[in-house]
Amino acid sequence: MDLKEAVRAALKELVLPKLEDIRKESYELRSQMEITNKRLDDINRHLVDQSRRIDETNKRIDEVRAELTNQIREVRAEFTAQIREVRAELTGRISEFRAELTDQISDVRAELTNQIGEVRAELAGRIDGLNTRVDQLTFQVGKLAQEIERMRQNREVTADLLSRIQRLEKRVIGE
């Protein structure tokens, strides 16, 4: 058994220290693995916490988005209603103003038509008066022309008589 003992002793001297080193390294690796696993667990917890916070933030963002969308819809509906009211009110006012202006224009048109008629009648009367005066003046000019013609004829007759008298005088005196 010496050989067995010798192999055993040789193995103890060569393999046991190496096994001890391997055990120490294995223990150190286990320790490092446990520390790494704890760190990974901490990181996983942190990531889970961050994920939960991100989910909460996304949920809040969705809630705010929904709330703002509803508020925008309400404001839009309110403004649309106000715009319709203002449009209806302004349309009514414009129609009233248009009717009022149309009435005023009709009144002014009627008034001006009456005034034009009065002026036309007055002018017609004046024109008739002027025509009468022109007719009278024409008649008087005609009379004057006849009088002038009569006077011209009288002058000719007078001139003829004068020339005869002068000839007679010359005959009576001169002979």
Buried (B, 14 or more C-beta within 10 A) or exposed (E): EEEEEEEEEEEEEEEEEEEEEEEEEEEEEEEEEEEEEEEEEEEEEEEEEEEEEEEEEEEEEEEEEEEEEEEEEEEEEEEEEEEEEEEEEEEEEEEEEEEEEEEEEEEEEEEEEEEEEEEEEEEEEEEEEEEEEEEEEEEEEEEEEEEEEEEEEEEEEEEEEEEEEEEEEEEEEEE
